[in-house]
Amino acid sequence: MSKTKKAIQEAYFALLKENHHRRITISEITRKANVDRKTFYLHYASIDDVIREFAESKVDELIERVFSLEFPADQLAVRVFVVFNQMISEYKDILRLLSDSDA
C-alpha cells in the first residue's frame, strides 16, 4: 500500500473514532491526511472505496495468516477459526466503529 493510501485510511479511521455518529466527508479526510482532493480521487472514487480496500486487505491478511500456521492439513476450519478470532480481537475497535457509523 502506498504512503498516501495509508495516510488516507488512517485519517478516515481517526475521524471515524472522533466522530463515529456522523458522516465523514472527503474534505475532512484530505485535511487530516494532508493531501488534496485530487490526490484522494487518484486513489479512491469514494469513501466506500477506502473501506472496501481496508476490508479486502484484512481478508488477504486472514488468508496469509491461516496458511502460515502449523496445523495438520485436515484442520483448515480450525486454522480459519483461530485466525479469525485473533483478527477480530486485534481490530475490534475499528470493527465497532464501522458497525456504528453511517458509512
Buried (B, 14 or more C-beta within 10 A) or exposed (E): EEEBBEBBBEBBBBBBEEBBEEEBEBEBBBBBBEBEEEBBEEBBEEBEBBBEBBEEEBEEBBEEBBEEEEBEEEEEEEBBEBBEEEBEEEBEEBBEBBEEBEB
